[in-house]
């Protein structure tokens, strides 16, 4: 099954779950596919129990259409959002509803074996204690560093000692019976936003926390690029970076001056006691003048880099998530830089907003990633937990 067919199958479910399309005709219109193809796919999903029919809609001259709904009781996935200093795990049903979530501290510098073992233990513990609908279909994980999705390995990460080249997906698959997929945190954040996007919409999704990452969503699909690193704005060189060395081997990257880690280092050098990005946000909320100025500057620097992206891609929206995006000062600075540096036509209807789900956005994105891979027979090998769904989706897409 091709990528376009896979995305079509998943978008079909998201459209029904959101209520934006509840008949076969509405699905065909929004997905821009023949109604006959949609009907085959829908029928297969109905037979599997993934979709249900209930009631009838208004007639448009022929038979009244049967209304479709996602059977949220069919199954669920577990998701994990891994940060530099935290771990958040939760479960999501087939309709995309986050059912539960837990946070715990975590140090990414403890190394991949310790971190992933802690992640797996947390998921297994909560899965054993929580009553959830249907079958456990899969696990999705977002990591705070570059990930080679095809290989499932972490590549050239910043602030992740011991992780370079680590086979994270293979390690996690040994810890779970269910299918497991990994990606970087900016990509899973974008996947979560893509499922609720409007048809034809282009989104630039930014994760601004200890590090800075971004992803591009085009017409409901995550644009990965040839090597899978599309959207990596962290290592764009900017004037404010000067000659500062970066973990990538270059100098003057945005990462060195505009990330949460850079803010912490800069403020500590000025004698301000902050241990992490969360401490910076707390001080900014308390209107500490030096911290507030530093946060504003970081927002301006991000906006400077995003201006090129906005002028080039002309997106419908720039959506920001992560700890830094929680600051009004930071958001205002990003908006100001974009309005100042972009072509007026590019920003005339541009939305510059926080991701709607706030702290849950990364978790929802990781769950979305898990569901997309469960429903993709090419990318995820059939297993006891997912084989039936894979078969149904594969036949429906033909």
Protein Blocks (a to p, Z undefined) as FASTA:
>chain_A
ZZklmmmmmmmmmmmmnopaccfklmmmmnopafklmmmmmmmmmmnomaccedjdddeh
iacdddddddfklpccddddddfkbccdddddfkopafbdcdddddfknojklmmmmmmm
mmmmmmmmpccehjdfbdcdddfbdcdfknopaehiehighkgopafklmmmmmpmbdcd
dddfklmmmmmmmmmmcehiacddddddfbccddddeehiacebjnopghiaklcccfkl
mmaccfkopahiaklmmcmklmmmmmmmnopacfbfklmmmmmmnopaklmmmmmmmmmm
mmmmmmmmmmmnopabdcdedjklmpmklmmmmmmmmmmmmcfklmmmoccdddfklmmm
mmmmmmmmmmmmmmmmklpccdfklmmmmmmmmmmmZZ
